[in-house]
Amino acid sequence: MNTPAPSLMQRASDKWEAAKPMLTGLAIGLIAGPLISGIAGFQVRSSTAEAATVAGVLDQQAGFCVERARAAGPIASPLDWQARTELARRFAAAPGATADPQVVYACSAKLGG
């Protein structure tokens, strides 16, 4: 005996039932994946990365400033805030450039202790 061929609607329904779990998992993964990775800390905002980069550059420049100040001559141990700031302002700038106030502050802090 011949069984009747499934209709177009029946075939589409069968295909949907077979694909539904996979498509549901895909949709949940597309929504939950970024949320989970953001909460876990795998994503970094560009502003956070930029702030970390600027802090690293400032720390490097302050280190160069301290080394130049120490190489220029002996530094009296108990420097007050004004003397440290003046010394930092003198050595914080690269030749031919003006000193960045943040570098001056970091250099004077490093010179203090």
Secondary structure as the mmCIF struct_conf table of DSSP 4:
data_model
#
loop_
_struct_conf.conf_type_id
_struct_conf.id
_struct_conf.beg_label_comp_id
_struct_conf.beg_label_asym_id
_struct_conf.beg_label_seq_id
_struct_conf.end_label_comp_id
_struct_conf.end_label_asym_id
_struct_conf.end_label_seq_id
HELX_LH_PP_P HELX_LH_PP_P1 ASN A 2 SER A 7
HELX_RH_AL_P HELX_RH_AL_P1 LEU A 8 ALA A 40
TURN_TY1_P TURN_TY1_P1 GLY A 41 GLY A 41
HELX_RH_AL_P HELX_RH_AL_P2 SER A 46 ALA A 72
BEND BEND1 GLY A 73 GLY A 73
BEND BEND2 SER A 77 PRO A 78
HELX_RH_AL_P HELX_RH_AL_P3 TRP A 81 ALA A 92
BEND BEND3 ALA A 93 ALA A 93
HELX_LH_PP_P HELX_LH_PP_P2 ALA A 94 ALA A 94
TURN_TY1_P TURN_TY1_P2 PRO A 95 GLY A 96
BEND BEND4 ALA A 97 ALA A 97
HELX_LH_PP_P HELX_LH_PP_P3 THR A 98 ASP A 100
HELX_RH_AL_P HELX_RH_AL_P4 PRO A 101 GLY A 112
#
